[in-house]
Amino acid sequence: MKFGTLLITCLKALVRNPMRAALTVLGIVIGIAAVVAIMEIGEGSKKQVADKFSSMGTNVITVTGASVSTAGVNTGQGGRASLYAVDADVLMKDCADFVKAASPVVRAAGQVIVGNQNWSPRSIMGGNEHYLTIEGWKVASGRSFTKQQVDEASRVCMIGQTIAKELYADVEPIGQDIRIKDVVFTVIGVLEAKGADGMGNDQDDCIMLPWTSIRTRLMGASGSATISKGGAANSAKVSSTDTFSTTTVNFYPGCDLQPYTNAPHPLRTRTVDSIAVQIRDGKAPDAAMDAMTTVLRRQHELEPGVLDDFNLRDRSQFVKMMTDTTSTISSLLISVAMISLVVGGVGIMNIMMVSVTERTREIGLRMAVGARPRDIMWQFLLEAVLLCTIGGIIGIIVGRIASGIVSANMGWPVASSVSAMVLSVSVAAVIGIVFGWYPAWKGSRLDPIDALRHE
């Protein structure tokens, strides 16, 4: 029997009992819809996790100082000031095959003031001209600082969207002054919004400066903020009694030229808190870290057997861990949804068994006029596959609608998954073959004489 004729025969058989066919398809529709919805929500969650962490910089390795133990007290990671700004330059030069860009990173903390407004930013960071690219930042307006401004420790900075909103309101921040601690800086750029990071911290509540500006203008030799001291004409000094102290307290320090001059200041220390390194695309992080370790050990003149005075951390490992966790949860939910598909397959087998019993005389009549057993088998098998395929297509539509409703009402991320659709239709067809084979085989094994006698 030709396939076209067989297909028409199967469709006519299904149309004769539309209610039974619809109820049979329903189980497959529910199972496929559940699989598609869960896979799309899972893909959306993985994409959201990846986007959150990619906003913190992609292919980035962070170099920090090692721990140091003093009198039995371990300072923990970064407790030893063992990293220098020159280390970043050496990594870019000697690890050029792996390292795309590197930047010293320093951090500070303190109050910032604009007019009569003040704010305590979550982070005040310093880097070089490559830092924005490494960390995945973009400038929304204005510009980034240049290498010359880094070398000169210029009084320039870039601010995040939260700082711009809190301190400048409707005023254009570009070109405006902002006082960080007791030093006045000029805003030359506003960063694009990033939102919260993977830990829920506001990434836009930040200020970025050249790292040299933090080291020379904001940090003293001990790492504390510098304090300007004015002359007697601009200060009011109050002597305390012997009850409290014998010192003179300057409650109103005056203002010298430090907050306003753009002249270079001596770099008090060339140590940095960490180094951010961006790896070239396609390079394995493990191989890059091995090469970086060799270069840094040579740079720090560490003898064989001496422990590293630095630590390397690959950010992509944490991203992979989070996406793997999301994938595991999604796979678990999909496994639960597959149970409904199995139930739907059992329903199809049950209906096909009933169909074979009801159509015994039809089977006998077709065999009597020349139909072969394999023609009978193919007919019932194709009917089962058609039921599952129709159910799969409807299930995909229902699943996409369901995931869209969940996303709109609950705010969950959803990503369209072509693989989910292909998998759903494939699974539906397999279920039709697996659960339709036995009824089809049983129908093909009927004796024509006995089938014609069947009442």
N, C-alpha and C positions, 0 to 999 in steps of 0.2 A: 504494500500500500504506500502511495506517495505521501510525503510529509505534509503537503498542503491539504490533501484530503483527510489525513489523520487529524490534523489540527482543527479543521472545520467540524469533524465528527465530535471531537472532545469539547469544543465550545458549545455545540448544540446540546450535548449531554449536561453540561454545567448550567446552561440557561433553563433547562427543563425543571430544575430545582433551585431557583434563585435564593430562597431563604436558607436552605441547607448549605449552599455554597458560601453565602455571606457569613453565616455563623462559623463555618469552618475557617474562613479567611480571617475572622476576627482575632483568633488566638495568635496567628502569625503577625497581624498588624500591631497588636499590643507589644509583642516581643521585639519586633524590629524597631518600633517607635522608641521603646525604652533604650535599646542599644544605641540608636542614633543620637538621642537626646543626651545620654550620659557621655558618649564619646565627644560630642561637640562641647559640652560643658567642661569635660576634662582637658580637651585641647585648649580651650580658652583659659583655663586655670594655669596650664603650663606656659602658655604664651605670656600671661600676666606676670608670672614669677620671673620668666626670662627677661621681660621688659624692665621689671623693677630692678633687677640686678645688673642688667646691661646699662642702666642709667648711672650706675656707680663706676662704669668703665669696663670695657670688654678686653679680654686677653691681657689682663693686668696682673703683674706680680709685684707685691709690696715687700720691700726690704726694710727691716726694722733692726734696732740694736738688740744684742743678746742680753740675758739677765746677768746680774752680778750679785755675789753673796758677800756680805760684810758682817763679820762677827756673828755668823750663823743666820743672818737675816737676808733672805733672797728678795731682790727688788722686783723680780718678775721681768716679763718681756719689755725691752726698751729701757731697762734700768741702767745700761751702760751707754755713755755717749761715744759710740764707736763709728758713727757714720758721718761722712763729710760731703760737702757739696761736690767736690771734685770726683767723688765716687760715681756720681751720675754721668759725668763727662767720660770717665774711663769706661763705663759700661757701654755707652753709645759708640765709643771708638773701638774697643777691643771685642765687643760682642755684636758687631754690626750685622752679622748673619741672622741673629735672633732678635736683637733689640731694635725696635722702630723709634722709640723716643723714651727719654728718662727725665725725671724732674725731682730735685730736692723738695721735700715737703716739711714745712714747719707750721706749728699751730700756736695760737695765742688765745687769750680770753680777756674779756673786759667789757665795759660799758661804752656804747657809741652814742654820740649826741649830734643832733641836727636842730639848730635853733633852740626852741624850748621843748623839743621832743627828745626822748632818750630810749634806748633799747639795749637789751643784752642778747646778742646773737648766739645761736647754738654753736657756731664755729667761725673762727677767724683763721683762714688758711693762707699759706704762702707757697708759691711755686715759681717755676720759670715760665718761659714763653711756650713750652710744650704742655704745661699742666692741664689746660682746658681740653686739649685733644685726648690726652691720656685718660682723663676722668669722664669723657663723653659729654662735656659741657658745650653749649653753644651760646653765642651772644645774641640777645634779642634786640638790643639797641646799643649804639656806641661801638667800642672796639676793645680788644684785649691789650694788655701791656706788652711791650716789645722787649727784645733782648737788651737793647740799650737802657731801657728803664729798669730792667732787672740789675744790670751791671752798676747803674748809678743809684740804686736804692731809691727810686723816685717816689714821691708822695702821691701815688695814684692807686686806685682800687676799683674793683668791680663788685657789685652787690647783687644779691639774689632777689627774687620777686617779693619775698616776705619783707625784707628790709625796705625795699622801695615802697611797698604798700604802707608799712607802719610809720615810716619816717618822712616820706615825701608826699603821701596822699596823691593829689592831682597834679603836683608839680613835677616837671620833667627833671629827673635826677642828674642827667648828663651835664657835667660842668659844675655841679654844685659841690659845696664843701661838706665833709663829714668828719667829725672829731672822734678818733679812736683813742681811748685813754686820754692823753694830753697832746696828741699830735693831730694836725689837720691834714686830711687827704682830699684829693679831688676825685670825684666819681667819673670814670671814663667809660664805663660799660655797665649794662644791666643784663644779667644772665637769663636765659630762657627758663621757664618753670620746669621743674623735674618732679615735684610732688614728694611723697614719702618714699623712703627707701625700703628695703626688705624687712627692716626692723621697726618700721613705723615712724622713723625720725624725719622731720621736715628738712629736706635737702636745700630748700630755697631760703632758709633762715641762715644765710652765710655771707661772709665778706671775703673776697680774694685779693691778695696783694702780692707784689714781688716778694720772694722769700727773703731777699736782702733787706727789704724795707722793714720787715718784722724784726730781723736780727739787729739792725742798726738803729732803728727809731723806736720800736715798741718794747724791745727786750734789753735789760741790763746785762751786766756780766754774769749775774747769778740767775738770769732768766726771768727777773721780775721787771715790772714796768718802770721806765724811767720817769722821774718827777722833776719838772722844771722848777727852778727856784728864782724868784725875782728879787729886786732890790728893796731897800727899806721904804722907798717912796710908795710902793704899791702893796705893801704888806702890813698887816696888823699883828704884832707879836704880843703874846700874853704870857707873863711869867707866872707859873704856878707856885703854890706855897710848898713848904717842906713836907706837908701832909701827903702830897701826891708825888712830886718829883722836883728835882733841882734843875731840870732842863727848861729850855725855852721852846715853846711850841708855836709853829707858824701855821695858824689856822687858815690863812688866806694867801697861798703862794702866788707870787706874781707870775708874769709870763715873759720868757725870753724869746729869742728868735727860733728856737727849736721847732715849735709847732708849725711855723710858717715858712721857714727857709727850705729850699729844695737843694741846697748844697749837699754834696756827698758827706756822709759821716763815716768814721772808721768802723769796719766790720769787727764787732767785738768777739765773735766766735764763728767759725765756719762749720761747726757741727750742725747736723740737721736731725729732725725727729725720725724721718723715714725717707725712703726713695720710692717713687712710683715709676714702674717700668712697663711700657707697653710692648708686647711681643708681636712680631710680624705675623700676618695672617698665614695660616697653614703650618706654622712651626709648633712642635709639641712643647707644651709648658715644661715637662720634665727635662727634656734635653736643654731647653733654655736655662732652667735653674741650675743644671749641672755646669753649663758654661759660665754662668754668672758667678757661681760659687768659686770656680777656679780663678776667675779674674779678681774677685774681691779678696780672696785669700792672698793672692800675689800683691795686690794693692796695699793690703794691711800688713804685709810682711809676716804672715803667720807661718811658723815652722811646721813641718809634718808632725802630726800627733797632737798639735795644739787645737783646742776646740774653736769653732767659728765664733767670732765676736759679732755675728749678725744672724738674722733669721729671714728666710724666704717663705712667703705665703702666696699661694696661687688662688685668686678669687674665684676662678672658674670651678674649682672643686666644690665650693659651697653652692654655687648655682646648680651644678650637676646633682648635688645631694637633694636640693629642694625639688628639682624637676623629677628626679627619680621617685621621690616620696609621692608627689602628685600622680605620677604614672601608676604607682602601685595601688593607690586608692582608686583610681579610675578603673584599673584592671579588675579590682575586687568588685566594684559596682557592675561592671560589664558581665562578670561571671554570674552575678545574681540575675541580671537581666536575661542571660542566656537560658536560665531555667525556664522562663516563660516561653522561649522558643521551643524547647524540648516538649513542654506541655502542649504547645500548639501543634507540634509534629505528631504527637500521640493522637491528638484530635483528628488530624488528617487521616491517619491510619485507620482510626475507628470508622470515620465516614466512608472511606474507600472500601472497607470491608463490608459495610452495609450496602454500598452501591453495587458491589459485585454480587451480593446475595439477591438484591432486588432485580438485577438485570441478567439473571442466569438464563432465562429464556432467550433474551436478546443475544447473549454470547453463543448459545447453542445454534440459533438461527444464522448468525454470521459465519459460524464454523461450517454449517451445513451448505452454505453457498460458496465456500472456498476460502474463508479467512483462515490464516495459519495461527497457531498458538502464539508466535512472536508478535503477530499483528495485534492480538488481544492484549498481550502484555504491554506493548508499546502504547496502546490507547489509554489504559488505566494509569500507566506510569506518567504519561504526558499530562493527563488530567491533574494528577497530584502536583506535578511541577508547575503547571499553570496556576493552580490555587496558591501555591507558595510564592510564586513570582508576583502575582497580582497583590497578594498580601504584603510582600516586601516593598513594592512601589508605593502602595498606600501608607505603609508604615514609615517610609522615609519622609513622606510629606507631613504626616502627623508628628513625627519626631522633630522635624525642623520647626514646625509651628510651636510645639511644646517647649523646645529650648529657647525660642524667641520670647515666649510668654514668661518663662522663668527669668530670662535676662532682663526683660522690661520691668517686671514686678519686684524682683529681689536684687537686681543690680549685679548678678553674677556674670562674669565674663564668658562669652561664647565665641567659638571660632568654627567656621564652616570646615567640615572634614570630608573630603572626597573619599578618603580611605574608608570612612565609616559607611558611606553609601555603597561603595563597591563591595565591602565586606558583608553588608546586610543582604544585598541581592544574592551574593554568592552563597551565603549561609542558607537563605530561603530556598534556593534551588537545590542545594545539597539535602536539606531536610525533606523536600518533596521527593527526591530520589530514594533516600534512605527509608523514609516511612511509607512511601508509596510502592516500594518494590514488592513487598510480601503480598498485599492485596492483588497487585497486577500479576504476580507469579501464580497465585492461587486461581485467579480467573482464567489464566491461560492453560491451566492443567485440567479444566473441566472436560468431562466426556460429552461430546455433542449430543448423543442420544439421551443421556441422563439430563442434560441441560434443557432439551426440548420437552421432556416430560415434567420438568419442574413447574409446580403450581405457584 
